[in-house]
Amino acid sequence: MLEILGIIAGNILSLPGILGLALGMTTRSFPLGCGMGAFIGMLSTLIFVGFGFAAIEPLELVIAVVIGIMAGALGTLIRRYGATV
C-alpha cells in the first residue's frame, strides 16, 4: 500500500504532474490537454526505465498515465476558467 502511495505522490511531483499541468495550460481543448498529459506520463516512465520496454511495470505506467491525464485536464480548466477575472 505504501509503495502505491509513493508511486502516486512521485508522479504528481514529477514530470507527469508538473509538465502535464503546464502542457494542459497551453490549450483550451480537453481531449488535447488530456492526450498531452497521457503522452508525458508514458514518456516519463520510459525515460526513467532507460527505454527498456521489458523493465516497465504495468502499474507504474497506468498510474503515470492517469496522473498525466488528470494534470492535463486541470491545466485546461485553469486555462479556460482561471483567466476570467
Number of C-alpha atoms within 10 A of each C-alpha: 5 7 8 12 10 11 14 18 13 14 23 21 11 15 20 32 27 20 22 32 28 20 22 31 21 15 20 17 16 18 15 18 29 27 20 26 33 25 18 25 28 20 17 22 25 16 10 11 13 11 13 10 10 7 12 15 11 9 11 17 18 15 20 30 28 21 27 34 29 22 28 34 28 21 27 27 20 18 18 15 10 10 8 7 4
